[in-house]
Amino acid sequence: MEALDKSVDNSGWSQLGTFGSHLQKSQPDFDSRLHGFKKLSDLVRGRPDLFTTEERLALGGNNKVLYVRAQAGV
């Protein structure tokens, strides 16, 4: 969870891309496929025991952006 801790904003949320960047820097050999998930987004959505996710509209656009935070107590 170190990568998530380093990537969160003041509200405790991190954009998935920011979290992924910190994760690659801190654990270059990390691969979500080794944990049974095709993509990092699938992993965070598939582990509600570890992560809370939220989709938000991107600023000035219609695209959705996935945000993630650690599940309370983890």
Number of C-alpha atoms within 10 A of each C-alpha: 11 11 17 21 15 13 21 19 11 6 7 12 19 23 20 21 16 16 23 18 15 18 20 13 11 12 12 10 9 13 15 15 12 8 11 11 15 12 12 17 17 13 17 22 17 14 12 12 13 16 17 16 21 14 12 13 11 11 9 6 7 9 11 12 14 18 21 24 24 20 13 9 6 8
